Amino acid sequence: MPNSQRIILFTSRFNRDLRQLAKRYRRIRSDITPIIEQLQAGETPGDQIAGTGYVAFKARAANSDAQRGKSGGYRIIYQLKDQEVVLLLVIYSKSDQEDISPAEIALLIDQNL
């Protein structure tokens, strides 16, 4: 994939979550832009999530509005559909929500096949 970029797709859930978070965290879009750029460049930031039955990852992004760094920032769950397509499933603030279970992630992926 030397000269091609990945296609990034957004689920309706991701867009809805992003809109809701943007009401409280005005800089969220600029906070998550580096992760989206990494994905477009062919990188796979974050840790792979075991137990979903799919190639899914959880990436962390700092929340510059909350000044807590990555650990208290955002979590972005995404699926590598293949080498050229990435599906962004969910975004949430770690301070608002606990981790999403692998079963819930698998269900989200199944709903977006």
Gaussian input, Z-matrix of N, CA and C with variables (Angstrom, degrees):
# hf/3-21g

backbone

0 1
 N
 C     1     B1
 C     2     B2     1     A1
 N     3     B3     2     A2     1     D1
 C     4     B4     3     A3     2     D2
 C     5     B5     4     A4     3     D3
 N     6     B6     5     A5     4     D4
 C     7     B7     6     A6     5     D5
 C     8     B8     7     A7     6     D6
 N     9     B9     8     A8     7     D7
 C    10    B10     9     A9     8     D8
 C    11    B11    10    A10     9     D9
 N    12    B12    11    A11    10    D10
 C    13    B13    12    A12    11    D11
 C    14    B14    13    A13    12    D12
 N    15    B15    14    A14    13    D13
 C    16    B16    15    A15    14    D14
 C    17    B17    16    A16    15    D15
 N    18    B18    17    A17    16    D16
 C    19    B19    18    A18    17    D17
 C    20    B20    19    A19    18    D18
 N    21    B21    20    A20    19    D19
 C    22    B22    21    A21    20    D20
 C    23    B23    22    A22    21    D21
 N    24    B24    23    A23    22    D22
 C    25    B25    24    A24    23    D23
 C    26    B26    25    A25    24    D24
 N    27    B27    26    A26    25    D25
 C    28    B28    27    A27    26    D26
 C    29    B29    28    A28    27    D27
 N    30    B30    29    A29    28    D28
 C    31    B31    30    A30    29    D29
 C    32    B32    31    A31    30    D30
 N    33    B33    32    A32    31    D31
 C    34    B34    33    A33    32    D32
 C    35    B35    34    A34    33    D33
 N    36    B36    35    A35    34    D34
 C    37    B37    36    A36    35    D35
 C    38    B38    37    A37    36    D36
 N    39    B39    38    A38    37    D37
 C    40    B40    39    A39    38    D38
 C    41    B41    40    A40    39    D39
 N    42    B42    41    A41    40    D40
 C    43    B43    42    A42    41    D41
 C    44    B44    43    A43    42    D42
 N    45    B45    44    A44    43    D43
 C    46    B46    45    A45    44    D44
 C    47    B47    46    A46    45    D45
 N    48    B48    47    A47    46    D46
 C    49    B49    48    A48    47    D47
 C    50    B50    49    A49    48    D48
 N    51    B51    50    A50    49    D49
 C    52    B52    51    A51    50    D50
 C    53    B53    52    A52    51    D51
 N    54    B54    53    A53    52    D52
 C    55    B55    54    A54    53    D53
 C    56    B56    55    A55    54    D54
 N    57    B57    56    A56    55    D55
 C    58    B58    57    A57    56    D56
 C    59    B59    58    A58    57    D57
 N    60    B60    59    A59    58    D58
 C    61    B61    60    A60    59    D59
 C    62    B62    61    A61    60    D60
 N    63    B63    62    A62    61    D61
 C    64    B64    63    A63    62    D62
 C    65    B65    64    A64    63    D63
 N    66    B66    65    A65    64    D64
 C    67    B67    66    A66    65    D65
 C    68    B68    67    A67    66    D66
 N    69    B69    68    A68    67    D67
 C    70    B70    69    A69    68    D68
 C    71    B71    70    A70    69    D69
 N    72    B72    71    A71    70    D70
 C    73    B73    72    A72    71    D71
 C    74    B74    73    A73    72    D72
 N    75    B75    74    A74    73    D73
 C    76    B76    75    A75    74    D74
 C    77    B77    76    A76    75    D75
 N    78    B78    77    A77    76    D76
 C    79    B79    78    A78    77    D77
 C    80    B80    79    A79    78    D78
 N    81    B81    80    A80    79    D79
 C    82    B82    81    A81    80    D80
 C    83    B83    82    A82    81    D81
 N    84    B84    83    A83    82    D82
 C    85    B85    84    A84    83    D83
 C    86    B86    85    A85    84    D84
 N    87    B87    86    A86    85    D85
 C    88    B88    87    A87    86    D86
 C    89    B89    88    A88    87    D87
 N    90    B90    89    A89    88    D88
 C    91    B91    90    A90    89    D89
 C    92    B92    91    A91    90    D90
 N    93    B93    92    A92    91    D91
 C    94    B94    93    A93    92    D92
 C    95    B95    94    A94    93    D93
 N    96    B96    95    A95    94    D94
 C    97    B97    96    A96    95    D95
 C    98    B98    97    A97    96    D96
 N    99    B99    98    A98    97    D97
 C   100   B100    99    A99    98    D98
 C   101   B101   100   A100    99    D99
 N   102   B102   101   A101   100   D100
 C   103   B103   102   A102   101   D101
 C   104   B104   103   A103   102   D102
 N   105   B105   104   A104   103   D103
 C   106   B106   105   A105   104   D104
 C   107   B107   106   A106   105   D105
 N   108   B108   107   A107   106   D106
 C   109   B109   108   A108   107   D107
 C   110   B110   109   A109   108   D108
 N   111   B111   110   A110   109   D109
 C   112   B112   111   A111   110   D110
 C   113   B113   112   A112   111   D111
 N   114   B114   113   A113   112   D112
 C   115   B115   114   A114   113   D113
 C   116   B116   115   A115   114   D114
 N   117   B117   116   A116   115   D115
 C   118   B118   117   A117   116   D116
 C   119   B119   118   A118   117   D117
 N   120   B120   119   A119   118   D118
 C   121   B121   120   A120   119   D119
 C   122   B122   121   A121   120   D120
 N   123   B123   122   A122   121   D121
 C   124   B124   123   A123   122   D122
 C   125   B125   124   A124   123   D123
 N   126   B126   125   A125   124   D124
 C   127   B127   126   A126   125   D125
 C   128   B128   127   A127   126   D126
 N   129   B129   128   A128   127   D127
 C   130   B130   129   A129   128   D128
 C   131   B131   130   A130   129   D129
 N   132   B132   131   A131   130   D130
 C   133   B133   132   A132   131   D131
 C   134   B134   133   A133   132   D132
 N   135   B135   134   A134   133   D133
 C   136   B136   135   A135   134   D134
 C   137   B137   136   A136   135   D135
 N   138   B138   137   A137   136   D136
 C   139   B139   138   A138   137   D137
 C   140   B140   139   A139   138   D138
 N   141   B141   140   A140   139   D139
 C   142   B142   141   A141   140   D140
 C   143   B143   142   A142   141   D141
 N   144   B144   143   A143   142   D142
 C   145   B145   144   A144   143   D143
 C   146   B146   145   A145   144   D144
 N   147   B147   146   A146   145   D145
 C   148   B148   147   A147   146   D146
 C   149   B149   148   A148   147   D147
 N   150   B150   149   A149   148   D148
 C   151   B151   150   A150   149   D149
 C   152   B152   151   A151   150   D150
 N   153   B153   152   A152   151   D151
 C   154   B154   153   A153   152   D152
 C   155   B155   154   A154   153   D153
 N   156   B156   155   A155   154   D154
 C   157   B157   156   A156   155   D155
 C   158   B158   157   A157   156   D156
 N   159   B159   158   A158   157   D157
 C   160   B160   159   A159   158   D158
 C   161   B161   160   A160   159   D159
 N   162   B162   161   A161   160   D160
 C   163   B163   162   A162   161   D161
 C   164   B164   163   A163   162   D162
 N   165   B165   164   A164   163   D163
 C   166   B166   165   A165   164   D164
 C   167   B167   166   A166   165   D165
 N   168   B168   167   A167   166   D166
 C   169   B169   168   A168   167   D167
 C   170   B170   169   A169   168   D168
 N   171   B171   170   A170   169   D169
 C   172   B172   171   A171   170   D170
 C   173   B173   172   A172   171   D171
 N   174   B174   173   A173   172   D172
 C   175   B175   174   A174   173   D173
 C   176   B176   175   A175   174   D174
 N   177   B177   176   A176   175   D175
 C   178   B178   177   A177   176   D176
 C   179   B179   178   A178   177   D177
 N   180   B180   179   A179   178   D178
 C   181   B181   180   A180   179   D179
 C   182   B182   181   A181   180   D180
 N   183   B183   182   A182   181   D181
 C   184   B184   183   A183   182   D182
 C   185   B185   184   A184   183   D183
 N   186   B186   185   A185   184   D184
 C   187   B187   186   A186   185   D185
 C   188   B188   187   A187   186   D186
 N   189   B189   188   A188   187   D187
 C   190   B190   189   A189   188   D188
 C   191   B191   190   A190   189   D189
 N   192   B192   191   A191   190   D190
 C   193   B193   192   A192   191   D191
 C   194   B194   193   A193   192   D192
 N   195   B195   194   A194   193   D193
 C   196   B196   195   A195   194   D194
 C   197   B197   196   A196   195   D195
 N   198   B198   197   A197   196   D196
 C   199   B199   198   A198   197   D197
 C   200   B200   199   A199   198   D198
 N   201   B201   200   A200   199   D199
 C   202   B202   201   A201   200   D200
 C   203   B203   202   A202   201   D201
 N   204   B204   203   A203   202   D202
 C   205   B205   204   A204   203   D203
 C   206   B206   205   A205   204   D204
 N   207   B207   206   A206   205   D205
 C   208   B208   207   A207   206   D206
 C   209   B209   208   A208   207   D207
 N   210   B210   209   A209   208   D208
 C   211   B211   210   A210   209   D209
 C   212   B212   211   A211   210   D210
 N   213   B213   212   A212   211   D211
 C   214   B214   213   A213   212   D212
 C   215   B215   214   A214   213   D213
 N   216   B216   215   A215   214   D214
 C   217   B217   216   A216   215   D215
 C   218   B218   217   A217   216   D216
 N   219   B219   218   A218   217   D217
 C   220   B220   219   A219   218   D218
 C   221   B221   220   A220   219   D219
 N   222   B222   221   A221   220   D220
 C   223   B223   222   A222   221   D221
 C   224   B224   223   A223   222   D222
 N   225   B225   224   A224   223   D223
 C   226   B226   225   A225   224   D224
 C   227   B227   226   A226   225   D225
 N   228   B228   227   A227   226   D226
 C   229   B229   228   A228   227   D227
 C   230   B230   229   A229   228   D228
 N   231   B231   230   A230   229   D229
 C   232   B232   231   A231   230   D230
 C   233   B233   232   A232   231   D231
 N   234   B234   233   A233   232   D232
 C   235   B235   234   A234   233   D233
 C   236   B236   235   A235   234   D234
 N   237   B237   236   A236   235   D235
 C   238   B238   237   A237   236   D236
 C   239   B239   238   A238   237   D237
 N   240   B240   239   A239   238   D238
 C   241   B241   240   A240   239   D239
 C   242   B242   241   A241   240   D240
 N   243   B243   242   A242   241   D241
 C   244   B244   243   A243   242   D242
 C   245   B245   244   A244   243   D243
 N   246   B246   245   A245   244   D244
 C   247   B247   246   A246   245   D245
 C   248   B248   247   A247   246   D246
 N   249   B249   248   A248   247   D247
 C   250   B250   249   A249   248   D248
 C   251   B251   250   A250   249   D249
 N   252   B252   251   A251   250   D250
 C   253   B253   252   A252   251   D251
 C   254   B254   253   A253   252   D252
 N   255   B255   254   A254   253   D253
 C   256   B256   255   A255   254   D254
 C   257   B257   256   A256   255   D255
 N   258   B258   257   A257   256   D256
 C   259   B259   258   A258   257   D257
 C   260   B260   259   A259   258   D258
 N   261   B261   260   A260   259   D259
 C   262   B262   261   A261   260   D260
 C   263   B263   262   A262   261   D261
 N   264   B264   263   A263   262   D262
 C   265   B265   264   A264   263   D263
 C   266   B266   265   A265   264   D264
 N   267   B267   266   A266   265   D265
 C   268   B268   267   A267   266   D266
 C   269   B269   268   A268   267   D267
 N   270   B270   269   A269   268   D268
 C   271   B271   270   A270   269   D269
 C   272   B272   271   A271   270   D270
 N   273   B273   272   A272   271   D271
 C   274   B274   273   A273   272   D272
 C   275   B275   274   A274   273   D273
 N   276   B276   275   A275   274   D274
 C   277   B277   276   A276   275   D275
 C   278   B278   277   A277   276   D276
 N   279   B279   278   A278   277   D277
 C   280   B280   279   A279   278   D278
 C   281   B281   280   A280   279   D279
 N   282   B282   281   A281   280   D280
 C   283   B283   282   A282   281   D281
 C   284   B284   283   A283   282   D282
 N   285   B285   284   A284   283   D283
 C   286   B286   285   A285   284   D284
 C   287   B287   286   A286   285   D285
 N   288   B288   287   A287   286   D286
 C   289   B289   288   A288   287   D287
 C   290   B290   289   A289   288   D288
 N   291   B291   290   A290   289   D289
 C   292   B292   291   A291   290   D290
 C   293   B293   292   A292   291   D291
 N   294   B294   293   A293   292   D292
 C   295   B295   294   A294   293   D293
 C   296   B296   295   A295   294   D294
 N   297   B297   296   A296   295   D295
 C   298   B298   297   A297   296   D296
 C   299   B299   298   A298   297   D297
 N   300   B300   299   A299   298   D298
 C   301   B301   300   A300   299   D299
 C   302   B302   301   A301   300   D300
 N   303   B303   302   A302   301   D301
 C   304   B304   303   A303   302   D302
 C   305   B305   304   A304   303   D303
 N   306   B306   305   A305   304   D304
 C   307   B307   306   A306   305   D305
 C   308   B308   307   A307   306   D306
 N   309   B309   308   A308   307   D307
 C   310   B310   309   A309   308   D308
 C   311   B311   310   A310   309   D309
 N   312   B312   311   A311   310   D310
 C   313   B313   312   A312   311   D311
 C   314   B314   313   A313   312   D312
 N   315   B315   314   A314   313   D313
 C   316   B316   315   A315   314   D314
 C   317   B317   316   A316   315   D315
 N   318   B318   317   A317   316   D316
 C   319   B319   318   A318   317   D317
 C   320   B320   319   A319   318   D318
 N   321   B321   320   A320   319   D319
 C   322   B322   321   A321   320   D320
 C   323   B323   322   A322   321   D321
 N   324   B324   323   A323   322   D322
 C   325   B325   324   A324   323   D323
 C   326   B326   325   A325   324   D324
 N   327   B327   326   A326   325   D325
 C   328   B328   327   A327   326   D326
 C   329   B329   328   A328   327   D327
 N   330   B330   329   A329   328   D328
 C   331   B331   330   A330   329   D329
 C   332   B332   331   A331   330   D330
 N   333   B333   332   A332   331   D331
 C   334   B334   333   A333   332   D332
 C   335   B335   334   A334   333   D333
 N   336   B336   335   A335   334   D334
 C   337   B337   336   A336   335   D335
 C   338   B338   337   A337   336   D336

   B1=1.4464
   B2=1.5301
   B3=1.2919
   B4=1.4469
   B5=1.5215
   B6=1.3171
   B7=1.4611
   B8=1.5176
   B9=1.3156
   B10=1.4583
   B11=1.5260
   B12=1.3079
   B13=1.4603
   B14=1.5161
   B15=1.3148
   B16=1.4555
   B17=1.5239
   B18=1.3190
   B19=1.4607
   B20=1.5228
   B21=1.3223
   B22=1.4630
   B23=1.5260
   B24=1.3346
   B25=1.4614
   B26=1.5238
   B27=1.3188
   B28=1.4594
   B29=1.5208
   B30=1.3320
   B31=1.4627
   B32=1.5245
   B33=1.3153
   B34=1.4695
   B35=1.5247
   B36=1.3175
   B37=1.4719
   B38=1.5269
   B39=1.3358
   B40=1.4631
   B41=1.5299
   B42=1.3233
   B43=1.4687
   B44=1.5254
   B45=1.3265
   B46=1.4715
   B47=1.5295
   B48=1.3289
   B49=1.4671
   B50=1.5286
   B51=1.3248
   B52=1.4607
   B53=1.5290
   B54=1.3219
   B55=1.4797
   B56=1.5258
   B57=1.3276
   B58=1.4679
   B59=1.5278
   B60=1.3254
   B61=1.4612
   B62=1.5260
   B63=1.3326
   B64=1.4699
   B65=1.5286
   B66=1.3172
   B67=1.4727
   B68=1.5246
   B69=1.3386
   B70=1.4661
   B71=1.5161
   B72=1.3170
   B73=1.4641
   B74=1.5296
   B75=1.3115
   B76=1.4606
   B77=1.5224
   B78=1.3240
   B79=1.4720
   B80=1.5286
   B81=1.3131
   B82=1.4660
   B83=1.5255
   B84=1.3203
   B85=1.4707
   B86=1.5245
   B87=1.3254
   B88=1.4713
   B89=1.5333
   B90=1.3334
   B91=1.4687
   B92=1.5336
   B93=1.3360
   B94=1.4715
   B95=1.5291
   B96=1.3280
   B97=1.4664
   B98=1.5294
   B99=1.3457
   B100=1.4749
   B101=1.5304
   B102=1.3191
   B103=1.4696
   B104=1.5216
   B105=1.3261
   B106=1.4650
   B107=1.5305
   B108=1.3251
   B109=1.4673
   B110=1.5274
   B111=1.3342
   B112=1.4672
   B113=1.5255
   B114=1.3298
   B115=1.4602
   B116=1.5258
   B117=1.3242
   B118=1.4637
   B119=1.5246
   B120=1.3208
   B121=1.4667
   B122=1.5282
   B123=1.3345
   B124=1.4562
   B125=1.5103
   B126=1.3187
   B127=1.4632
   B128=1.5308
   B129=1.3310
   B130=1.4654
   B131=1.5230
   B132=1.3349
   B133=1.4653
   B134=1.5234
   B135=1.3161
   B136=1.4558
   B137=1.5117
   B138=1.3249
   B139=1.4623
   B140=1.5169
   B141=1.3383
   B142=1.4571
   B143=1.5253
   B144=1.3243
   B145=1.4631
   B146=1.5228
   B147=1.3158
   B148=1.4638
   B149=1.5245
   B150=1.3156
   B151=1.4523
   B152=1.5096
   B153=1.3318
   B154=1.4664
   B155=1.5226
   B156=1.3298
   B157=1.4529
   B158=1.5187
   B159=1.3190
   B160=1.4653
   B161=1.5240
   B162=1.3213
   B163=1.4619
   B164=1.5274
   B165=1.3267
   B166=1.4684
   B167=1.5228
   B168=1.3274
   B169=1.4560
   B170=1.5200
   B171=1.3361
   B172=1.4637
   B173=1.5206
   B174=1.3346
   B175=1.4621
   B176=1.5209
   B177=1.3250
   B178=1.4617
   B179=1.5189
   B180=1.3321
   B181=1.4646
   B182=1.5185
   B183=1.3157
   B184=1.4654
   B185=1.5259
   B186=1.3307
   B187=1.4612
   B188=1.5238
   B189=1.3214
   B190=1.4663
   B191=1.5262
   B192=1.3287
   B193=1.4663
   B194=1.5232
   B195=1.3296
   B196=1.4617
   B197=1.5264
   B198=1.3223
   B199=1.4688
   B200=1.5337
   B201=1.3290
   B202=1.4621
   B203=1.5161
   B204=1.3052
   B205=1.4562
   B206=1.5157
   B207=1.3268
   B208=1.4629
   B209=1.5214
   B210=1.3284
   B211=1.4678
   B212=1.5237
   B213=1.3145
   B214=1.4612
   B215=1.5082
   B216=1.3274
   B217=1.4595
   B218=1.5112
   B219=1.3142
   B220=1.4642
   B221=1.5177
   B222=1.3243
   B223=1.4566
   B224=1.5260
   B225=1.3142
   B226=1.4563
   B227=1.5223
   B228=1.3243
   B229=1.4557
   B230=1.5258
   B231=1.3331
   B232=1.4626
   B233=1.5179
   B234=1.3235
   B235=1.4568
   B236=1.5238
   B237=1.3252
   B238=1.4616
   B239=1.5229
   B240=1.3165
   B241=1.4638
   B242=1.5257
   B243=1.3218
   B244=1.4605
   B245=1.5245
   B246=1.3140
   B247=1.4663
   B248=1.5231
   B249=1.3381
   B250=1.4627
   B251=1.5153
   B252=1.3223
   B253=1.4648
   B254=1.5273
   B255=1.3367
   B256=1.4632
   B257=1.5214
   B258=1.3246
   B259=1.4574
   B260=1.5262
   B261=1.3324
   B262=1.4645
   B263=1.5225
   B264=1.3290
   B265=1.4626
   B266=1.5197
   B267=1.3313
   B268=1.4668
   B269=1.5184
   B270=1.3254
   B271=1.4590
   B272=1.5198
   B273=1.3337
   B274=1.4616
   B275=1.5134
   B276=1.3196
   B277=1.4571
   B278=1.5170
   B279=1.3140
   B280=1.4632
   B281=1.5253
   B282=1.3313
   B283=1.4637
   B284=1.5317
   B285=1.3368
   B286=1.4676
   B287=1.5193
   B288=1.3176
   B289=1.4521
   B290=1.5204
   B291=1.3165
   B292=1.4594
   B293=1.5266
   B294=1.3173
   B295=1.4620
   B296=1.5273
   B297=1.3203
   B298=1.4581
   B299=1.5275
   B300=1.3245
   B301=1.4669
   B302=1.5324
   B303=1.3325
   B304=1.4717
   B305=1.5312
   B306=1.3300
   B307=1.4680
   B308=1.5303
   B309=1.3323
   B310=1.4685
   B311=1.5223
   B312=1.3324
   B313=1.4626
   B314=1.5259
   B315=1.3280
   B316=1.4638
   B317=1.5255
   B318=1.3305
   B319=1.4637
   B320=1.5276
   B321=1.3234
   B322=1.4678
   B323=1.5268
   B324=1.3224
   B325=1.4655
   B326=1.5216
   B327=1.3351
   B328=1.4665
   B329=1.5272
   B330=1.3246
   B331=1.4635
   B332=1.5254
   B333=1.3222
   B334=1.4646
   B335=1.5229
   B336=1.3258
   B337=1.4753
   B338=1.5070
   A1=111.11
   A2=120.11
   A3=120.29
   A4=114.71
   A5=119.19
   A6=120.46
   A7=113.63
   A8=118.41
   A9=119.42
   A10=110.03
   A11=113.96
   A12=119.35
   A13=108.90
   A14=115.24
   A15=119.91
   A16=110.02
   A17=114.18
   A18=121.19
   A19=106.75
   A20=116.44
   A21=121.72
   A22=108.06
   A23=116.61
   A24=122.15
   A25=108.71
   A26=116.37
   A27=122.62
   A28=108.83
   A29=117.04
   A30=119.67
   A31=108.97
   A32=116.12
   A33=119.77
   A34=109.90
   A35=117.31
   A36=120.84
   A37=110.57
   A38=117.24
   A39=120.78
   A40=109.92
   A41=116.84
   A42=120.32
   A43=111.80
   A44=116.43
   A45=120.50
   A46=110.59
   A47=116.59
   A48=120.70
   A49=110.93
   A50=116.61
   A51=121.21
   A52=111.12
   A53=116.63
   A54=120.34
   A55=111.30
   A56=116.28
   A57=120.28
   A58=111.23
   A59=116.86
   A60=120.52
   A61=111.48
   A62=117.07
   A63=121.05
   A64=111.82
   A65=117.38
   A66=120.12
   A67=110.79
   A68=116.70
   A69=121.04
   A70=113.21
   A71=116.13
   A72=121.01
   A73=108.69
   A74=116.29
   A75=121.75
   A76=113.51
   A77=117.55
   A78=120.24
   A79=113.61
   A80=117.57
   A81=120.23
   A82=112.38
   A83=116.93
   A84=118.80
   A85=111.47
   A86=117.05
   A87=118.75
   A88=110.85
   A89=117.65
   A90=120.93
   A91=112.03
   A92=117.00
   A93=119.34
   A94=113.04
   A95=117.66
   A96=120.55
   A97=113.00
   A98=120.34
   A99=118.73
   A100=113.61
   A101=117.86
   A102=120.30
   A103=109.96
   A104=116.77
   A105=120.27
   A106=110.10
   A107=117.12
   A108=120.32
   A109=111.34
   A110=117.32
   A111=120.52
   A112=110.41
   A113=116.31
   A114=120.27
   A115=110.70
   A116=117.16
   A117=120.83
   A118=111.31
   A119=116.61
   A120=121.25
   A121=112.81
   A122=117.55
   A123=120.45
   A124=114.69
   A125=117.69
   A126=120.89
   A127=109.76
   A128=115.70
   A129=120.87
   A130=108.56
   A131=117.03
   A132=119.34
   A133=111.22
   A134=115.61
   A135=120.88
   A136=112.77
   A137=114.13
   A138=122.17
   A139=110.14
   A140=115.67
   A141=119.16
   A142=109.09
   A143=115.17
   A144=121.40
   A145=108.30
   A146=115.97
   A147=121.15
   A148=109.88
   A149=116.21
   A150=121.07
   A151=115.43
   A152=118.29
   A153=119.55
   A154=111.82
   A155=116.95
   A156=120.35
   A157=112.19
   A158=117.04
   A159=123.12
   A160=108.85
   A161=116.16
   A162=121.01
   A163=106.58
   A164=115.44
   A165=121.82
   A166=109.33
   A167=115.45
   A168=121.93
   A169=110.59
   A170=114.65
   A171=121.38
   A172=107.19
   A173=115.72
   A174=121.22
   A175=108.89
   A176=115.53
   A177=121.17
   A178=109.55
   A179=115.43
   A180=121.26
   A181=108.07
   A182=116.16
   A183=120.87
   A184=109.80
   A185=115.73
   A186=122.33
   A187=107.11
   A188=117.17
   A189=120.26
   A190=111.96
   A191=118.01
   A192=120.78
   A193=111.25
   A194=117.75
   A195=121.65
   A196=112.63
   A197=118.40
   A198=122.52
   A199=112.06
   A200=117.01
   A201=120.18
   A202=113.68
   A203=117.97
   A204=119.80
   A205=111.91
   A206=115.74
   A207=120.02
   A208=113.14
   A209=117.40
   A210=119.05
   A211=112.14
   A212=118.18
   A213=121.20
   A214=112.30
   A215=116.49
   A216=121.43
   A217=113.26
   A218=114.73
   A219=122.01
   A220=110.71
   A221=114.86
   A222=122.15
   A223=106.73
   A224=115.10
   A225=121.21
   A226=106.93
   A227=116.28
   A228=122.00
   A229=106.90
   A230=115.69
   A231=118.72
   A232=110.89
   A233=114.90
   A234=121.82
   A235=108.77
   A236=116.21
   A237=121.14
   A238=106.47
   A239=116.63
   A240=119.71
   A241=110.04
   A242=116.48
   A243=123.72
   A244=106.59
   A245=117.59
   A246=119.46
   A247=113.02
   A248=117.92
   A249=120.34
   A250=114.73
   A251=119.19
   A252=120.98
   A253=110.68
   A254=115.00
   A255=122.45
   A256=107.62
   A257=116.58
   A258=122.22
   A259=108.88
   A260=116.42
   A261=120.95
   A262=107.51
   A263=116.35
   A264=121.95
   A265=113.31
   A266=116.84
   A267=121.86
   A268=109.20
   A269=115.76
   A270=121.35
   A271=106.85
   A272=116.13
   A273=119.67
   A274=109.53
   A275=114.49
   A276=120.97
   A277=107.94
   A278=116.62
   A279=120.88
   A280=111.19
   A281=117.40
   A282=119.74
   A283=111.81
   A284=117.50
   A285=121.52
   A286=113.34
   A287=117.49
   A288=120.50
   A289=110.40
   A290=115.62
   A291=120.72
   A292=109.11
   A293=115.70
   A294=120.40
   A295=111.18
   A296=114.89
   A297=121.85
   A298=107.20
   A299=117.17
   A300=120.85
   A301=110.84
   A302=116.68
   A303=119.88
   A304=112.42
   A305=117.51
   A306=120.24
   A307=111.03
   A308=117.20
   A309=120.49
   A310=110.93
   A311=116.36
   A312=120.54
   A313=109.93
   A314=117.04
   A315=120.77
   A316=110.49
   A317=117.19
   A318=121.08
   A319=111.04
   A320=117.02
   A321=120.75
   A322=111.15
   A323=116.51
   A324=120.24
   A325=110.04
   A326=116.83
   A327=120.61
   A328=111.24
   A329=116.90
   A330=121.23
   A331=112.18
   A332=117.32
   A333=120.88
   A334=113.24
   A335=117.41
   A336=119.80
   A337=111.00
   D1=46.20
   D2=-173.57
   D3=-64.14
   D4=-44.27
   D5=-174.51
   D6=-111.69
   D7=7.54
   D8=-178.35
   D9=-110.16
   D10=151.30
   D11=177.01
   D12=-106.83
   D13=151.82
   D14=175.56
   D15=-70.40
   D16=152.87
   D17=173.56
   D18=-91.28
   D19=128.87
   D20=179.60
   D21=-105.93
   D22=122.03
   D23=177.61
   D24=-111.70
   D25=148.02
   D26=-178.75
   D27=-118.33
   D28=130.28
   D29=174.53
   D30=-76.51
   D31=161.49
   D32=177.03
   D33=-63.63
   D34=-33.47
   D35=177.46
   D36=-63.59
   D37=-44.07
   D38=178.85
   D39=-60.48
   D40=-47.67
   D41=-179.90
   D42=-61.37
   D43=-41.03
   D44=178.70
   D45=-64.89
   D46=-45.88
   D47=178.52
   D48=-60.74
   D49=-42.30
   D50=-179.71
   D51=-62.94
   D52=-43.76
   D53=177.90
   D54=-60.69
   D55=-43.78
   D56=179.99
   D57=-63.97
   D58=-45.26
   D59=179.99
   D60=-66.39
   D61=-34.01
   D62=-178.52
   D63=-65.60
   D64=-21.77
   D65=176.92
   D66=-67.58
   D67=-32.22
   D68=-179.55
   D69=-99.59
   D70=-32.52
   D71=-175.92
   D72=-118.52
   D73=96.48
   D74=-171.55
   D75=-65.28
   D76=-26.48
   D77=-176.53
   D78=-99.26
   D79=17.09
   D80=-175.64
   D81=-60.03
   D82=-39.98
   D83=-177.66
   D84=-63.30
   D85=-41.53
   D86=178.07
   D87=-72.08
   D88=-27.18
   D89=177.94
   D90=-68.79
   D91=-36.25
   D92=-176.78
   D93=-93.60
   D94=-9.64
   D95=-179.85
   D96=-56.04
   D97=-42.70
   D98=179.20
   D99=-59.07
   D100=-35.74
   D101=179.25
   D102=-68.57
   D103=-43.32
   D104=179.09
   D105=-63.22
   D106=-39.37
   D107=177.68
   D108=-65.36
   D109=-38.36
   D110=176.26
   D111=-62.48
   D112=-43.33
   D113=179.28
   D114=-62.40
   D115=-43.55
   D116=179.01
   D117=-62.19
   D118=-34.11
   D119=-178.52
   D120=-77.89
   D121=-3.57
   D122=177.78
   D123=98.94
   D124=2.15
   D125=178.00
   D126=-83.05
   D127=164.41
   D128=176.20
   D129=-127.32
   D130=81.43
   D131=-179.60
   D132=-68.33
   D133=151.97
   D134=176.37
   D135=94.61
   D136=-170.79
   D137=-176.98
   D138=-110.72
   D139=141.65
   D140=177.19
   D141=-70.61
   D142=141.91
   D143=-178.88
   D144=-97.57
   D145=117.81
   D146=180.00
   D147=-82.07
   D148=152.95
   D149=172.94
   D150=89.26
   D151=8.87
   D152=179.88
   D153=-97.35
   D154=-22.58
   D155=-174.78
   D156=83.31
   D157=2.34
   D158=179.73
   D159=-131.28
   D160=170.29
   D161=175.18
   D162=-89.99
   D163=90.68
   D164=-176.73
   D165=-121.66
   D166=147.19
   D167=-177.83
   D168=-131.17
   D169=155.52
   D170=172.70
   D171=-120.92
   D172=119.09
   D173=178.82
   D174=-108.94
   D175=148.40
   D176=179.03
   D177=-109.03
   D178=140.72
   D179=176.06
   D180=-132.66
   D181=141.24
   D182=178.97
   D183=-69.56
   D184=148.50
   D185=175.55
   D186=-103.56
   D187=102.24
   D188=-176.84
   D189=-71.89
   D190=-16.83
   D191=176.18
   D192=-76.71
   D193=-33.57
   D194=-176.17
   D195=-94.32
   D196=-13.87
   D197=178.81
   D198=57.26
   D199=43.16
   D200=-179.33
   D201=-116.63
   D202=-0.14
   D203=-177.98
   D204=76.93
   D205=-168.29
   D206=-176.51
   D207=-69.36
   D208=-35.34
   D209=-175.09
   D210=-65.33
   D211=-31.09
   D212=177.45
   D213=-105.28
   D214=16.76
   D215=-174.95
   D216=-94.52
   D217=-138.81
   D218=-175.90
   D219=-100.30
   D220=153.46
   D221=171.55
   D222=-118.75
   D223=132.09
   D224=176.86
   D225=-118.27
   D226=121.33
   D227=177.48
   D228=-100.76
   D229=127.21
   D230=179.70
   D231=-139.79
   D232=158.40
   D233=179.43
   D234=-117.42
   D235=135.06
   D236=169.99
   D237=-87.13
   D238=104.44
   D239=179.79
   D240=-71.49
   D241=-40.89
   D242=171.39
   D243=-160.14
   D244=-167.53
   D245=-176.51
   D246=-68.38
   D247=-17.73
   D248=-176.56
   D249=-110.18
   D250=-11.51
   D251=-174.50
   D252=-127.10
   D253=130.19
   D254=176.41
   D255=-120.74
   D256=134.02
   D257=178.59
   D258=-112.30
   D259=114.82
   D260=176.88
   D261=-82.00
   D262=118.75
   D263=-172.31
   D264=-93.75
   D265=-52.69
   D266=-171.40
   D267=-145.84
   D268=146.87
   D269=167.48
   D270=-132.01
   D271=138.38
   D272=176.56
   D273=-150.08
   D274=160.01
   D275=176.90
   D276=-90.96
   D277=129.69
   D278=-178.36
   D279=-62.35
   D280=-28.07
   D281=179.59
   D282=-74.21
   D283=-18.63
   D284=-178.52
   D285=-97.50
   D286=-27.57
   D287=-169.13
   D288=-144.18
   D289=143.82
   D290=174.14
   D291=-77.07
   D292=177.25
   D293=-179.71
   D294=-59.91
   D295=150.15
   D296=175.06
   D297=-90.24
   D298=134.79
   D299=-176.63
   D300=-70.99
   D301=153.84
   D302=176.46
   D303=-57.28
   D304=-33.87
   D305=178.60
   D306=-65.07
   D307=-40.98
   D308=177.44
   D309=-64.91
   D310=-38.94
   D311=179.18
   D312=-65.20
   D313=-43.47
   D314=178.08
   D315=-60.74
   D316=-39.59
   D317=177.91
   D318=-63.70
   D319=-42.99
   D320=177.36
   D321=-60.46
   D322=-42.29
   D323=179.42
   D324=-65.25
   D325=-43.49
   D326=178.82
   D327=-59.04
   D328=-38.03
   D329=-179.58
   D330=-70.15
   D331=-19.27
   D332=-176.35
   D333=-112.57
   D334=21.49
   D335=178.85
   D336=-72.50

